[in-house]
Amino acid sequence: MTRRYATKKRVTHLEETLTPRERAIIDTLDRLRVATTEQLRRVHFSDLTAHSAARQAPALLASLAARQVVVKLDRQVGGVRAGSKAAVWSLDTAGQRLASSCGPAGGRHRKRPWTPSLAFLAHRLAVSDAFVGLSEREQAGAVDVLDFDAEPLSWRRFLTSHGVTAYLKPDAYVRLGLGRIERAAFVEIDRATESRTTLTVKLRAYRQYWDTGREQQRRGYFPRVVFAVPSEDRKAVVADLFDRQPEESRPLWQVVLAADLTDALIGGTP
């Protein structure tokens, strides 16, 4: 297929002809960077029957790809048997221009589509899955997803007590509404690949940011720091590191199995 330049005229035409579902898919990929066909189906085709959604989701994504709005990455997840559900999508050049004009990526530099490593992709798709789980609960009326910022939108820049510029880099920042209650969390998708030393440094960064009071001034409270881990063994490792933190910071931390992350975010304490 011959690639066309995402000129201002073509992007304007695309924006005028996009359906609400197509616009929503662009916004989700702008927010998450990558998502599988199945993840996008669960978020954006829930109003259809299972049969119709399974047929229409790949067709609509293929149509967006033909217009260079989205691009299917060379890698997929789940193996060959997973079929089209495992295809991984990101924003193509025209999609990036559409997103940067009115989406949460305002001001970011556009980049040519690229295929990340399997490890990077698995991690990013785990973050996307957290968003999908919350979106499904929102569709069921259980919660309002007020914010879901994946990195780098979730990052925080701050000055330490020594005046040094530092960065907090959670995998996601989540803010939820449950009736009149608001809950927020910094989410860490832990795949048991980081050493105890690396985790200790990460926990110190959270304590340093907590000490600045910036988040408390903004929302009136500091978000919980929720680690989602793949196994009970890893859960024990992270819990042990929590126990080694200063006592006054203990209420900040929570560790759960990855399968329980959605419940923990909705049911935890602010």
ZAMI-952211 format. One record per residue: residue number from 1; residue in three letters; x, y, z of N, C-alpha, C in turn. Coordinates in steps of 0.02 Angstrom, whole numbers. Example, Ala and Ser with C-alpha at 12.3 -4.5 7.8 and 13.67 -1.06 7.14 Angstrom:
<rs>
1,Ala,660,-284,390,615,-225,390,660,-165,390
2,Ser,642,-112,354,684,-53,357,645,2,394
</rs>
This chain:
<rs>
1,Met,42,-59,0,0,0,0,44,62,0
2,Thr,29,109,-44,66,171,-48,47,217,10
3,Arg,97,240,47,84,284,103,76,356,78
4,Arg,28,391,105,16,460,87,36,505,145
5,Tyr,56,566,129,73,613,181,10,634,219
6,Ala,18,642,284,-38,664,325,-40,741,323
7,Thr,-60,766,265,-62,839,256,-119,869,298
8,Lys,-115,934,308,-167,968,347,-235,959,314
9,Lys,-238,963,248,-301,956,212,-330,886,221
10,Arg,-287,834,217,-312,766,223,-334,752,295
11,Val,-296,778,344,-314,768,414,-380,803,430
12,Thr,-390,863,402,-453,899,412,-511,859,384
13,His,-501,830,324,-554,789,293,-569,728,336
14,Leu,-516,696,361,-526,638,404,-566,656,466
15,Glu,-547,711,497,-580,732,559,-654,745,547
16,Glu,-671,772,489,-741,787,474,-782,725,459
17,Thr,-748,671,439,-784,610,419,-781,553,470
18,Leu,-744,563,524,-739,510,574,-805,499,610
19,Thr,-822,437,622,-881,421,663,-863,429,737
20,Pro,-912,436,781,-897,439,853,-857,378,878
21,Arg,-871,319,851,-834,260,872,-761,264,850
22,Glu,-750,288,790,-681,295,765,-643,347,806
23,Arg,-676,403,822,-644,455,863,-626,426,932
24,Ala,-671,387,961,-658,357,1027,-598,309,1025
25,Ile,-592,271,971,-535,226,964,-470,265,960
26,Ile,-470,320,923,-411,363,918,-392,389,987
27,Asp,-441,412,1025,-428,440,1091,-399,386,1138
28,Thr,-425,325,1133,-399,271,1175,-328,253,1157
29,Leu,-312,249,1093,-243,234,1073,-197,292,1089
30,Asp,-222,352,1087,-182,410,1108,-166,404,1182
31,Arg,-213,381,1221,-205,375,1293,-158,317,1311
32,Leu,-165,260,1275,-130,199,1295,-68,183,1253
33,Arg,-65,211,1193,-11,199,1145,-20,134,1107
34,Val,-37,79,1140,-49,15,1106,-109,-20,1137
35,Ala,-144,-58,1095,-200,-100,1120,-213,-154,1068
36,Thr,-237,-210,1091,-254,-265,1045,-324,-255,1017
37,Thr,-339,-292,964,-406,-290,936,-457,-308,990
38,Glu,-442,-359,1029,-489,-381,1081,-500,-328,1134
39,Gln,-447,-294,1154,-454,-240,1204,-497,-184,1177
40,Leu,-486,-164,1115,-526,-111,1084,-599,-133,1074
41,Arg,-609,-197,1059,-677,-223,1053,-714,-217,1119
42,Arg,-681,-235,1173,-713,-234,1239,-732,-163,1260
43,Val,-692,-115,1241,-706,-46,1261,-756,-11,1215
44,His,-749,-22,1149,-785,21,1102,-840,-14,1061
45,Phe,-851,-79,1073,-903,-114,1036,-951,-151,1083
46,Ser,-954,-129,1145,-995,-163,1195,-1070,-154,1182
47,Asp,-1088,-107,1139,-1159,-96,1124,-1185,-145,1073
48,Leu,-1141,-186,1045,-1160,-234,994,-1164,-304,1023
49,Thr,-1196,-349,987,-1194,-419,1008,-1123,-445,1001
50,Ala,-1108,-499,1035,-1040,-527,1033,-1020,-544,961
51,His,-1068,-572,923,-1053,-591,854,-1039,-529,811
52,Ser,-1081,-478,818,-1071,-417,778,-1006,-382,797
53,Ala,-992,-379,862,-930,-346,885,-869,-382,859
54,Ala,-870,-449,861,-813,-488,837,-800,-478,763
55,Arg,-854,-464,726,-848,-452,654,-830,-380,638
56,Gln,-861,-333,673,-853,-262,656,-788,-232,682
57,Ala,-763,-255,739,-702,-225,767,-643,-232,719
58,Pro,-626,-293,695,-570,-298,648,-582,-260,583
59,Ala,-644,-259,560,-659,-224,497,-649,-149,504
60,Leu,-672,-121,561,-664,-49,570,-591,-31,579
61,Leu,-553,-71,615,-482,-58,624,-445,-63,558
62,Ala,-464,-111,516,-434,-116,449,-449,-54,407
63,Ser,-510,-29,414,-529,32,378,-488,92,402
64,Leu,-479,98,467,-438,152,494,-365,145,472
65,Ala,-341,83,468,-272,71,446,-264,91,372
66,Ala,-314,78,332,-311,98,261,-306,173,253
67,Arg,-332,210,301,-329,283,300,-269,309,339
68,Gln,-225,265,361,-164,282,399,-179,317,464
69,Val,-238,301,492,-256,327,558,-226,282,612
70,Val,-230,216,602,-199,169,648,-153,123,608
71,Val,-110,89,643,-64,42,610,-61,-22,651
72,Lys,-60,-79,617,-53,-143,651,21,-158,657
73,Leu,44,-169,719,115,-183,730,133,-252,705
74,Asp,197,-262,692,220,-327,666,212,-383,716
75,Arg,213,-366,780,206,-417,832,133,-424,852
76,Gln,115,-485,877,50,-495,906,60,-534,971
77,Val,7,-540,1010,12,-575,1074,-34,-635,1072
78,Gly,-17,-685,1114,-61,-743,1121,-49,-799,1071
79,Gly,1,-790,1026,16,-844,979,-29,-843,918
80,Val,-14,-886,871,-49,-888,807,-123,-904,816
81,Arg,-139,-949,863,-208,-970,872,-253,-914,896
82,Ala,-224,-862,924,-264,-806,948,-294,-767,891
83,Gly,-266,-773,831,-294,-742,772,-296,-666,776
84,Ser,-349,-637,744,-353,-564,739,-362,-530,807
85,Lys,-388,-567,857,-396,-537,924,-329,-514,952
86,Ala,-274,-548,931,-209,-534,959,-171,-480,922
87,Ala,-199,-455,867,-165,-401,831,-159,-341,876
88,Val,-101,-307,871,-87,-249,914,-87,-186,871
89,Trp,-122,-134,895,-131,-73,856,-101,-13,892
90,Ser,-78,34,852,-54,98,878,-76,152,829
91,Leu,-65,215,847,-84,269,802,-33,277,746
92,Asp,-57,282,685,-15,297,628,-7,373,623
93,Thr,26,396,571,42,468,566,-20,512,565
94,Ala,-70,493,526,-132,534,524,-168,531,591
95,Gly,-168,473,622,-200,466,688,-167,508,741
96,Gln,-100,512,738,-64,554,786,-82,627,777
97,Arg,-90,649,715,-108,718,703,-179,732,727
98,Leu,-223,684,717,-292,692,741,-293,695,817
99,Ala,-254,652,849,-253,650,922,-222,713,951
100,Ser,-168,736,922,-134,794,950,-173,858,941
101,Ser,-223,857,896,-263,918,885,-315,928,939
102,Cys,-339,873,970,-392,882,1020,-389,829,1075
103,Gly,-341,783,1073,-338,731,1123,-289,747,1178
104,Pro,-278,699,1225,-233,712,1281,-160,716,1263
105,Ala,-143,707,1199,-73,709,1179,-52,777,1154
106,Gly,-92,827,1167,-77,894,1140,-6,915,1153
107,Gly,29,936,1100,96,961,1108,151,909,1100
108,Arg,133,845,1097,185,794,1090,209,792,1018
109,His,272,772,1009,300,765,942,273,701,910
110,Arg,256,705,846,232,646,811,292,602,793
111,Lys,281,536,793,334,489,778,309,439,727
112,Arg,354,415,685,335,362,639,320,299,679
113,Pro,271,260,657,254,198,692,315,152,696
114,Trp,322,117,752,378,72,762,354,13,802
115,Thr,390,-42,797,371,-103,832,417,-113,892
116,Pro,390,-110,952,432,-117,1013,452,-189,1026
117,Ser,495,-198,1074,515,-265,1094,456,-301,1126
118,Leu,460,-367,1130,406,-406,1159,396,-388,1232
119,Ala,451,-378,1269,446,-362,1340,411,-295,1350
120,Phe,431,-245,1311,400,-179,1315,326,-184,1297
121,Leu,311,-221,1244,243,-227,1221,199,-261,1273
122,Ala,224,-315,1302,185,-351,1353,169,-306,1412
123,His,218,-264,1431,206,-218,1487,154,-166,1470
124,Arg,160,-136,1411,112,-85,1391,42,-113,1383
125,Leu,37,-174,1358,-29,-205,1350,-60,-222,1417
126,Ala,-18,-236,1467,-44,-247,1535,-74,-183,1563
127,Val,-43,-126,1548,-71,-62,1568,-137,-50,1531
128,Ser,-138,-66,1467,-200,-58,1428,-255,-102,1456
129,Asp,-237,-162,1479,-288,-207,1507,-319,-178,1571
130,Ala,-278,-141,1610,-305,-109,1669,-358,-57,1650
131,Phe,-345,-20,1596,-394,28,1572,-457,-7,1547
132,Val,-448,-62,1512,-506,-99,1486,-550,-124,1543
133,Gly,-518,-152,1595,-557,-177,1652,-598,-123,1684
134,Leu,-569,-64,1694,-606,-8,1724,-660,17,1677
135,Ser,-647,19,1612,-697,42,1563,-758,-4,1564
136,Glu,-747,-69,1570,-803,-116,1572,-844,-106,1635
137,Arg,-812,-91,1691,-849,-76,1753,-888,-11,1745
138,Glu,-859,37,1708,-894,99,1696,-956,87,1653
139,Gln,-949,45,1602,-1006,28,1560,-1062,-5,1600
140,Ala,-1043,-42,1652,-1092,-76,1694,-1121,-30,1748
141,Gly,-1098,33,1750,-1124,81,1798,-1094,77,1867
142,Ala,-1038,40,1875,-1008,30,1940,-962,86,1961
143,Val,-937,125,1913,-886,175,1928,-883,225,1870
144,Asp,-860,285,1884,-844,334,1832,-769,340,1827
145,Val,-742,329,1768,-670,336,1757,-657,410,1741
146,Leu,-636,447,1791,-625,519,1783,-559,534,1747
147,Asp,-508,495,1763,-443,502,1731,-411,433,1725
148,Phe,-378,420,1669,-333,363,1663,-276,386,1619
149,Asp,-220,403,1651,-162,427,1614,-109,373,1615
150,Ala,-93,346,1557,-36,301,1552,27,342,1542
151,Glu,86,310,1551,147,350,1543,156,370,1470
152,Pro,183,428,1456,215,475,1502,168,526,1534
153,Leu,103,523,1517,57,573,1546,49,564,1621
154,Ser,65,505,1646,59,491,1718,118,516,1759
155,Trp,172,536,1725,234,554,1761,225,620,1798
156,Arg,265,627,1851,266,688,1891,338,713,1897
157,Arg,349,776,1884,414,808,1894,411,849,1958
158,Phe,462,844,1999,459,879,2063,530,894,2089
159,Leu,534,937,2139,597,952,2172,599,914,2238
160,Thr,654,880,2251,663,846,2315,676,898,2370
161,Ser,680,874,2431,694,919,2487,762,952,2482
162,His,807,923,2440,874,951,2429,876,996,2368
163,Gly,817,1010,2338,814,1054,2280,835,1022,2215
164,Val,837,956,2213,857,920,2152,795,901,2112
165,Thr,796,912,2047,741,893,2004,738,817,1999
166,Ala,678,789,2011,669,716,2008,605,701,1971
167,Tyr,598,638,1951,539,617,1914,509,555,1946
168,Leu,443,556,1953,406,497,1973,374,469,1910
169,Lys,384,404,1897,362,376,1833,317,315,1843
170,Pro,256,325,1870,210,269,1876,187,246,1807
171,Asp,166,184,1803,141,158,1739,74,190,1720
172,Ala,35,209,1771,-28,242,1757,-50,281,1819
173,Tyr,-89,333,1806,-123,370,1859,-198,362,1846
174,Val,-235,341,1898,-306,326,1891,-345,368,1941
175,Arg,-398,400,1919,-443,436,1964,-514,414,1949
176,Leu,-549,391,2000,-615,361,1992,-667,397,2034
177,Gly,-728,398,2009,-784,424,2048,-832,368,2064
178,Leu,-848,361,2129,-897,312,2151,-950,350,2191
179,Gly,-1002,371,2155,-1051,414,2187,-1019,479,2206
180,Arg,-1021,496,2271,-991,558,2295,-919,548,2318
181,Ile,-893,487,2311,-825,471,2333,-777,473,2273
182,Glu,-719,502,2284,-667,502,2233,-608,462,2258
183,Arg,-581,419,2215,-523,380,2233,-471,385,2177
184,Ala,-409,387,2196,-355,392,2147,-298,346,2166
185,Ala,-259,326,2116,-203,282,2128,-150,291,2075
186,Phe,-88,283,2096,-32,273,2050,-25,197,2042
187,Val,-23,174,1980,-22,102,1967,46,81,1941
188,Glu,72,28,1970,134,-3,1946,119,-74,1923
189,Ile,129,-86,1859,120,-153,1832,187,-189,1838
190,Asp,192,-232,1887,254,-266,1903,254,-335,1871
191,Arg,303,-349,1830,307,-414,1795,363,-458,1823
192,Ala,384,-443,1885,434,-482,1920,502,-482,1884
193,Thr,517,-428,1850,581,-422,1814,629,-375,1848
194,Glu,605,-335,1896,648,-286,1928,675,-313,1994
195,Ser,736,-294,2010,768,-318,2072,739,-281,2133
196,Arg,754,-309,2192,732,-276,2253,762,-206,2259
197,Thr,824,-199,2235,857,-133,2238,819,-83,2195
198,Thr,801,-103,2135,764,-58,2090,696,-40,2120
199,Leu,663,-88,2150,598,-74,2182,606,-27,2242
200,Thr,660,-36,2279,673,8,2337,682,80,2314
201,Val,719,90,2260,729,157,2232,662,186,2210
202,Lys,620,145,2180,554,168,2158,511,190,2217
203,Leu,511,151,2270,472,169,2330,498,234,2361
204,Arg,564,243,2360,593,305,2386,568,365,2346
205,Ala,563,358,2280,538,413,2238,466,430,2257
206,Tyr,426,380,2270,357,394,2291,356,432,2358
207,Arg,398,412,2406,401,446,2470,423,518,2462
208,Gln,473,529,2418,497,597,2406,442,640,2376
209,Tyr,405,612,2329,351,651,2299,296,663,2350
210,Trp,280,614,2390,231,622,2444,250,678,2491
211,Asp,315,682,2506,340,734,2552,330,804,2524
212,Thr,328,812,2457,320,879,2429,251,908,2443
213,Gly,201,866,2453,133,889,2465,97,913,2403
214,Arg,128,908,2345,98,936,2284,32,902,2266
215,Glu,32,835,2270,-28,799,2252,-84,812,2303
216,Gln,-65,818,2366,-114,831,2419,-146,900,2409
217,Gln,-105,949,2388,-132,1016,2375,-181,1015,2317
218,Arg,-168,972,2269,-209,970,2209,-276,935,2221
219,Arg,-274,879,2258,-334,838,2266,-359,832,2337
220,Gly,-317,853,2385,-336,845,2455,-314,780,2486
221,Tyr,-283,737,2447,-257,673,2472,-203,649,2424
222,Phe,-164,601,2447,-113,572,2404,-139,505,2377
223,Pro,-134,493,2312,-159,430,2284,-124,369,2315
224,Arg,-160,315,2320,-128,252,2340,-78,232,2287
225,Val,-29,193,2307,20,166,2260,7,91,2256
226,Val,-22,69,2201,-45,0,2194,1,-38,2146
227,Phe,32,-89,2172,73,-134,2131,31,-194,2112
228,Ala,27,-208,2047,-6,-269,2022,48,-319,2002
229,Val,48,-377,2034,102,-425,2025,75,-490,1996
230,Pro,119,-531,1966,96,-591,1931,87,-653,1975
231,Ser,113,-654,2037,111,-715,2076,111,-700,2151
232,Glu,93,-750,2190,95,-742,2263,166,-733,2288
233,Asp,214,-767,2256,284,-760,2277,307,-688,2268
234,Arg,291,-658,2211,311,-589,2198,273,-542,2245
235,Lys,212,-559,2260,173,-518,2307,207,-516,2375
236,Ala,234,-573,2396,269,-575,2460,332,-532,2459
237,Val,367,-531,2403,428,-491,2396,411,-417,2403
238,Val,359,-395,2366,340,-324,2368,314,-305,2437
239,Ala,273,-348,2467,246,-334,2534,302,-327,2585
240,Asp,354,-367,2578,411,-362,2624,446,-294,2617
241,Leu,452,-270,2555,482,-204,2544,438,-149,2573
242,Phe,372,-157,2568,327,-109,2599,339,-106,2675
243,Asp,348,-164,2705,358,-168,2778,422,-133,2800
244,Arg,469,-125,2755,533,-93,2770,531,-17,2761
245,Gln,474,9,2737,467,81,2728,452,114,2795
246,Pro,467,180,2801,450,216,2863,376,206,2882
247,Glu,364,198,2946,297,181,2969,244,231,2945
248,Glu,261,295,2943,211,345,2924,190,339,2851
249,Ser,230,304,2810,212,297,2739,174,232,2725
250,Arg,164,189,2775,132,124,2764,64,128,2731
251,Pro,21,179,2748,-45,181,2716,-44,193,2641
252,Leu,14,214,2614,18,228,2543,16,165,2500
253,Trp,42,110,2526,59,53,2483,4,0,2482
254,Gln,-2,-32,2424,-47,-90,2417,-18,-134,2362
255,Val,-19,-199,2373,3,-246,2322,-52,-298,2312
256,Val,-69,-311,2248,-122,-358,2232,-99,-401,2172
257,Leu,-131,-457,2164,-120,-497,2104,-149,-459,2044
258,Ala,-118,-467,1986,-140,-430,1927,-213,-442,1912
259,Ala,-238,-503,1924,-308,-518,1910,-356,-480,1955
260,Asp,-330,-455,2012,-373,-420,2060,-366,-344,2056
261,Leu,-329,-319,2007,-314,-247,2005,-377,-204,1999
262,Thr,-422,-222,1954,-483,-181,1945,-522,-176,2010
263,Asp,-532,-233,2043,-568,-232,2107,-533,-190,2159
264,Ala,-466,-194,2160,-428,-156,2210,-435,-81,2197
265,Leu,-433,-60,2135,-438,11,2120,-507,39,2137
266,Ile,-558,-1,2125,-625,22,2140,-642,16,2214
267,Gly,-617,-37,2245,-638,-50,2314,-591,-27,2368
268,Gly,-533,3,2348,-485,23,2399,-503,87,2435
269,Thr,-460,108,2479,-473,171,2517,-432,227,2487
270,Pro,-461,288,2484,-423,344,2456,-363,360,2497
</rs>
